[in-house]
Amino acid sequence: MTASADRPQDVSAQLAAFAASDAPVPQHVRDEAIRSIMNGFATGLAGCRDAATTHAKTVMGHFSSGADASVIGHADRYDILTTAFLNAISINVFDFDDTHPGTILHPTAPVLPVLLALAETMPVSGRDFLDAFAVGVEVECRIANAVSPGHYRRGWHITASCGVFGATAAAGRILGLDADKMLHALGIASAQASGLVETLGSMAKSVGVGNAARNGIVAALLAQDGMRGPALPLEGPRGFLRVTCDDPKFSCLTEGLGESWELLRNTYKPYPCGVVLNPVIEAALGLASTSGFDPSLVKAVTVRGHALLAERADRPAISEGREAQVSAQHAIAVCLLHGEAGLPEFSDAAVADAVNAAFRKKVQVVIDPEIPIGAAQVELHMTSGETLLSRIDKAHGGSERPLTNADLERKLRDLVTFGASGVKPDPLIAAILAIDATDDMSRLARLATT
C-alpha cells in the first residue's frame, strides 16, 4: 500500500522496510552511484584544507576516541563519528558537490562519509557499499521531495535537515538493521534533523551537513543497540514532515519505491557555486569569449531569471568567498573580467579584489516570470549604447546536459591539485571505477589521504 497525497499510510515504516531490505539495487543505479562517489571525492579533496574544515578538524580532533577511519586529504585518522563529520564538511564546503533537481539537496555529502567510515571498521563489499549509498540517497531525496518547496522557503537547509535520514538509512543498511530497527533509527534521526538557510555564506553551513553524517551513524548504532524511537517519525502529527513543511506530499515517500530511483536524477556542477548560478556563469563566459570583448566598456549588467535565482543569489554586498558562491553579482564580475569561474574566482581574495568589487556594483538581478527555473539571461549594456545578450535555457551540468564520466574524472584531477596535491589521483580514480567488483572497501578512503 502506498500513501495518498493527504492520507499517509505508515510511510515511515514503508521507507524503513525499503532501506532494510536486502534486495539488490539495479545495475544502472549502481553505475550512477559510482559517478556520484567520483564527484564526492573530487569536492572533498578540494575542500579538505578550507578554513571551515581545518577549524572543525582542530577542535574535534581533541575529542576523537580512536584512529579507526581516514580523513580525506590528510594523514590523520580519527574515530568514525569525527571522520564522517569532517569528510561531509569537506565535500560540501565549496558548494561544488552534486545537486538533486527540484529540492537542491546535495545527496552525497551526508551519505558517502558514513559508508567510508564504516567500511574501515567492518567488512563491506563494493556491491553492498553501492547499494547502501543508493538507498541512503533515495531516502533523503524522497523526504526532501515530500517537504519541497516549502521546507527550504521556511529556512531549513535541506541537505542537513533531510540528509540525516539518508545517512541513517545508509548506515543502517551496512549494519544490517531489520525493518523494525531501521524504523527506530529513522525516528532517532528525526530528533537530530536540523540546519538553517541562514547559515549559507558562512562556515556554519557545512557544520549542519557534517552533523547529518555523524548523527546518521549515531542513530543507526543506537537503534542497533536497542534504543527505540517514535513509531511515526515522518508522518506523525508532530513528525518531521508536518513540523518542517506547510503542505507535505506524503506520496513522494513511497510511490514507485524500489522502482524509480532519485539517484538517477542527480546532477554534478561544473562551477563551485550555487546551482542556480550555472546558467548565469555559462551565459557570462560565452559573452566574455566573444572576439574583441572588453569588460571596461560594460556600463551595466542585467541578469534575468526565475524568482528562485533572485531569492538564492541576489547578493550585491559580499565580504568573503563563501558568500560569493551564492552571488550573481560576483559570478558575473569574475566571468566578464577574467573569463574563468573556478575555485580561485570564488575565494576571499577574489571577493576583496577592488576591480571585482567595483564591477559587482554594475550588476542588477531582475525577476522575469517568463524565464523558468534553471535558465537565465544576461544582458550587457555597453557604453556605446549597444546591448549584448546571452540566454541559457539548459545549463551544462544540468539533467539535459550532464557532465560526462570523463568530465568527472577531470574534475577530480583538477581538484586534487587545488586542495590535496599529495594525493595521487590515478589509483583513486581506478579504485572508484572498480567498486562494483571489490570485495574489501576498507582501502578506498585511504587512497584519498596524504
C-alpha positions in Angstrom: 0.0 0.0 0.0 1.3 3.5 -0.8 0.4 6.8 0.7 -2.1 9.2 -0.9 -1.3 12.9 -1.1 -3.4 13.7 2.0 -3.7 10.4 3.9 -0.3 8.9 4.9 -0.3 5.1 5.4 2.6 4.3 7.7 5.1 5.9 5.3 7.9 5.8 7.9 7.5 2.0 8.2 7.4 1.5 4.4 10.5 3.6 4.0 12.3 1.7 6.8 11.4 -1.6 5.2 12.8 -0.5 1.9 16.0 0.7 3.5 16.4 -2.5 5.4 15.6 -4.8 2.5 18.5 -6.9 1.1 17.0 -6.6 -2.4 19.8 -5.7 -4.8 19.9 -2.3 -6.4 19.6 -2.2 -10.3 23.0 -2.1 -12.1 22.3 1.2 -13.8 21.6 2.8 -10.4 24.9 1.4 -9.1 26.6 3.0 -12.1 25.2 6.4 -11.2 26.3 5.8 -7.6 29.9 5.5 -8.9 29.6 8.8 -10.7 28.3 10.5 -7.5 31.1 9.0 -5.5 33.7 10.2 -8.0 32.3 13.7 -7.7 32.2 13.4 -3.9 35.8 12.6 -3.7 36.6 15.4 -6.1 34.9 18.0 -4.0 36.1 16.5 -0.7 39.7 16.8 -1.9 39.1 20.4 -2.9 37.6 21.3 0.5 39.8 19.3 2.8 42.0 22.3 3.7 39.4 25.0 3.6 39.3 27.0 6.8 35.9 25.6 7.8 37.3 22.1 7.6 40.5 22.8 9.4 38.8 24.6 12.2 36.5 21.6 12.7 39.5 19.2 12.5 41.4 21.2 15.1 38.6 21.3 17.6 37.0 17.8 17.0 40.4 16.1 16.8 40.9 16.9 20.5 37.9 14.7 21.4 38.4 11.8 19.0 38.2 8.5 20.8 40.2 6.5 18.3 42.1 6.3 15.0 39.7 4.0 13.0 39.0 5.9 9.9 40.6 8.2 7.3 40.1 11.9 6.8 40.1 12.9 3.1 43.2 14.8 2.1 45.0 14.3 5.4 47.2 11.8 7.1 45.3 11.9 10.4 42.9 9.2 11.5 40.0 9.6 13.9 37.0 7.8 15.2 34.2 7.1 12.7 31.9 9.9 14.0 34.6 12.6 13.8 35.8 11.3 10.4 32.3 11.3 9.0 31.7 14.8 10.3 34.9 16.2 8.8 34.6 14.4 5.4 31.0 15.7 5.0 32.2 19.2 5.6 35.0 18.8 3.1 32.7 17.5 0.4 30.1 20.3 0.9 32.1 23.3 1.9 32.7 24.8 -1.6 29.2 24.2 -2.9 30.8 22.2 -5.7 29.1 18.9 -4.8 26.2 17.2 -6.5 22.6 18.5 -6.7 19.2 16.8 -6.7 17.0 18.8 -9.0 13.8 20.3 -7.6 14.9 20.1 -3.9 18.5 21.5 -4.3 19.7 18.9 -1.8 23.3 17.8 -2.1 22.9 14.0 -1.8 26.5 12.7 -1.5 27.9 14.8 1.4 25.7 13.3 4.2 25.9 9.7 2.9 29.3 8.9 1.4 31.3 9.8 4.6 29.2 7.4 6.6 29.9 4.5 4.3 33.6 5.3 4.1 34.0 5.4 7.8 32.1 2.1 8.4 33.9 0.3 5.7 37.2 0.9 7.5 35.8 -0.8 10.7 33.9 -3.8 9.4 33.8 -6.0 6.2 32.0 -4.2 3.4 31.9 -5.3 -0.2 31.8 -2.9 -3.1 28.4 -4.0 -4.1 27.0 -3.6 -0.6 28.6 -0.2 -0.4 27.0 0.9 -3.7 23.6 -0.5 -2.6 23.7 1.3 0.7 24.8 4.5 -1.0 21.8 4.3 -3.4 19.4 3.5 -0.6 20.6 6.4 1.5 20.3 8.9 -1.3 16.8 7.5 -2.1 15.6 8.0 1.4 16.9 11.6 1.8 15.8 12.7 -1.6 12.3 11.2 -1.2 11.9 13.0 2.1 13.2 16.2 0.5 10.6 15.8 -2.3 7.9 15.4 0.3 8.7 18.7 2.0 9.7 20.8 -1.0 9.5 23.6 -1.9 8.0 24.9 1.4 10.8 23.4 3.6 13.6 25.5 2.1 11.4 28.6 1.9 10.8 28.3 5.7 14.5 28.4 6.2 15.5 24.8 6.6 18.9 23.9 5.0 17.6 20.8 3.2 21.0 19.0 2.8 21.4 19.0 6.6 17.8 18.5 7.7 16.9 15.7 5.2 20.5 14.4 4.8 20.5 12.9 8.3 17.8 10.4 7.2 19.9 9.4 4.2 22.9 9.0 6.4 20.9 6.9 8.8 19.5 4.6 6.1 22.9 4.0 4.6 24.5 3.2 7.9 21.5 1.0 8.9 21.8 -0.9 5.7 25.5 -1.6 6.2 24.9 -2.5 9.8 22.2 -5.0 8.8 19.3 -3.4 10.7 16.0 -5.1 10.2 12.9 -3.1 9.3 11.9 -2.6 12.9 15.3 -1.3 14.0 15.6 0.8 10.8 12.3 2.5 11.7 13.6 3.3 15.2 16.8 4.6 13.6 14.8 7.0 11.4 13.0 8.1 14.5 16.2 8.8 16.3 17.4 10.7 13.2 14.3 12.8 13.3 15.3 14.0 16.8 18.6 15.3 15.2 17.3 16.8 12.0 18.4 20.4 11.7 20.2 23.1 9.6 19.2 26.6 8.6 19.4 28.5 5.3 20.6 31.5 7.4 24.0 29.8 7.6 24.6 29.8 3.9 27.5 32.0 3.1 29.2 31.2 6.4 31.4 28.4 7.7 28.4 27.2 9.8 26.6 25.9 6.7 28.8 22.9 6.4 28.6 22.1 10.1 25.0 21.2 9.6 26.0 18.8 6.8 28.7 17.3 9.0 26.2 16.8 11.7 23.9 15.0 9.3 26.6 12.4 8.5 27.7 11.9 12.1 24.2 11.8 13.5 23.2 9.3 10.9 25.8 6.9 12.2 24.7 7.6 15.8 21.1 7.0 15.0 21.8 3.6 13.3 24.2 2.5 16.1 21.7 3.4 18.9 18.9 1.6 17.1 21.2 -1.4 16.6 21.8 -1.4 20.4 18.1 -1.4 21.1 17.1 2.3 21.5 13.6 3.0 20.3 12.2 6.0 18.5 8.7 7.2 17.6 6.5 5.0 15.5 5.6 7.8 13.1 8.8 10.0 12.9 7.9 11.4 9.4 4.1 11.4 9.1 3.1 11.8 12.8 1.0 14.8 13.9 4.2 16.4 15.2 6.6 14.4 12.9 9.3 15.8 10.6 7.0 16.4 7.6 4.3 18.4 9.3 6.7 20.4 11.5 9.0 21.4 8.7 6.6 21.9 5.9 3.1 23.5 5.5 1.9 21.1 2.8 3.8 17.8 2.9 3.4 15.4 0.0 3.3 12.0 1.7 3.0 10.1 -1.6 6.5 11.2 -2.5 7.9 8.9 0.2 6.5 5.6 -1.2 5.2 6.0 -4.7 7.3 3.8 -7.0 9.7 3.0 -4.2 12.2 0.5 -5.4 11.2 1.0 -9.0 12.1 4.6 -9.7 15.4 5.9 -8.3 16.1 9.5 -7.3 19.8 8.9 -7.7 19.3 8.7 -11.5 18.2 12.4 -11.4 21.4 13.5 -9.7 23.5 16.3 -11.3 27.1 17.5 -11.0 28.4 21.0 -11.1 30.9 22.4 -13.5 31.4 25.5 -11.2 31.9 25.9 -7.5 28.8 27.8 -6.6 25.0 27.5 -6.0 23.4 25.6 -8.9 21.1 28.5 -9.8 24.2 30.3 -11.0 25.2 27.7 -13.6 23.2 29.3 -16.5 24.4 32.8 -15.4 28.0 31.8 -15.5 27.7 29.9 -18.8 26.0 32.9 -20.4 28.6 35.4 -19.0 31.5 33.2 -20.0 30.1 33.0 -23.5 29.9 36.8 -23.8 33.4 37.2 -22.4 34.8 34.9 -25.0 33.3 37.0 -27.9 36.0 38.3 -30.2 37.0 41.8 -29.2 35.1 41.8 -25.9 36.4 44.5 -23.5 34.9 44.4 -19.9 35.9 48.0 -19.4 33.2 49.0 -21.9 30.4 47.4 -19.9 28.3 50.1 -18.4 25.7 47.9 -16.6 24.6 44.3 -16.5 21.1 42.9 -16.1 20.6 39.3 -15.0 17.1 38.0 -15.7 15.8 34.8 -14.2 13.2 32.9 -12.1 12.3 34.2 -8.7 14.4 31.4 -7.2 17.5 32.9 -8.8 16.9 36.2 -7.1 16.0 34.5 -3.8 19.2 32.5 -3.7 21.8 34.6 -5.4 20.9 38.3 -5.5 23.8 39.3 -3.2 25.5 42.5 -4.3 27.2 43.1 -0.9 29.6 40.3 0.0 32.7 40.1 2.1 34.1 36.6 1.7 34.4 33.7 -0.8 31.6 31.7 0.8 29.1 34.5 0.1 30.5 34.7 -3.5 29.3 31.1 -4.1 25.7 32.4 -3.9 26.2 35.9 -5.5 25.1 36.5 -9.1 26.9 39.9 -8.9 30.2 38.3 -8.1 29.8 35.5 -10.7 29.2 38.0 -13.4 32.2 40.1 -12.4 34.7 37.3 -12.4 33.4 35.7 -15.6 33.5 39.0 -17.6 36.7 40.3 -16.1 38.8 37.1 -16.0 36.9 34.6 -18.3 37.1 32.0 -15.5 34.8 30.6 -12.9 36.9 28.1 -10.8 37.7 27.9 -7.2 40.2 30.8 -7.3 37.5 33.1 -8.7 35.2 32.4 -5.7 37.9 32.9 -3.0 38.2 35.5 -0.3 41.0 37.2 -2.3 38.7 37.4 -5.4 36.0 39.0 -3.3 38.4 41.5 -1.8 39.8 42.5 -5.2 38.9 46.1 -5.8 38.3 45.7 -9.5 35.9 42.8 -8.9 34.2 44.7 -6.2 33.7 47.7 -8.4 32.2 45.6 -11.2 29.8 43.9 -8.9 28.1 47.3 -8.4 27.2 47.3 -12.1 25.1 44.1 -11.9 21.3 44.0 -11.2 19.2 40.9 -10.8 15.7 41.1 -12.2 12.9 38.5 -11.7 11.4 37.5 -15.1 8.3 35.3 -14.8 8.8 34.2 -18.4 12.2 32.5 -17.5 11.9 29.0 -15.9 14.0 27.6 -13.1 17.4 26.6 -14.4 17.5 29.2 -17.1 19.0 32.8 -17.1 19.5 35.7 -19.4 22.5 38.0 -19.1 22.4 41.5 -20.8 25.4 43.7 -21.1 24.6 47.3 -21.6 27.7 48.8 -23.3 29.0 52.4 -23.2 28.4 52.5 -26.9 24.6 52.1 -26.4 24.7 48.5 -27.7 23.3 45.6 -25.7 24.9 42.2 -25.8 22.6 39.4 -24.8 23.0 35.7 -24.0 20.3 33.3 -22.7 20.9 29.8 -21.4 17.9 27.6 -21.0 19.7 24.3 -20.2 23.0 24.8 -18.4 25.9 22.5 -18.6 25.8 20.2 -15.6 22.0 20.0 -15.6 19.9 17.0 -16.3 19.7 17.8 -20.0 23.4 18.4 -20.4 25.1 16.3 -17.7 28.8 16.1 -17.0 30.3 13.0 -18.7 32.3 10.4 -16.9 35.4 11.9 -18.4 34.3 15.3 -17.1 34.0 13.9 -13.5 37.4 12.3 -13.7 38.9 15.5 -15.0 37.2 17.4 -12.1 38.8 15.1 -9.6 42.2 15.5 -11.1 41.8 19.3 -11.1 40.6 19.5 -7.5 43.3 17.2 -6.2 45.8 19.8 -7.5 43.8 22.6 -5.8 43.3 21.1 -2.3 45.4 18.0 -1.8 48.3 17.8 -4.1 49.9 15.0 -2.0 47.1 12.6 -3.1 47.7 10.5 -6.3 44.6 10.8 -8.4 45.1 7.8 -10.7 44.9 5.0 -8.1 41.9 6.7 -6.5 40.0 7.0 -9.8 40.8 3.4 -10.7 39.6 2.2 -7.3 36.3 4.2 -7.6 35.6 2.8 -11.0 36.2 -0.7 -9.7 34.0 -0.5 -6.6 31.4 -2.9 -8.0 34.0 -5.7 -8.3 35.7 -5.0 -5.0 35.5 -7.4 -2.0 37.0 -5.1 0.6 36.1 -1.4 0.7 38.4 -0.5 3.6 41.1 0.7 1.1 39.2 3.3 -0.8 39.2 6.1 1.8 42.9 5.6 2.4 43.7 6.3 -1.3 42.4 9.8 -0.7 44.8 10.6 2.2 48.3 12.1 2.2 
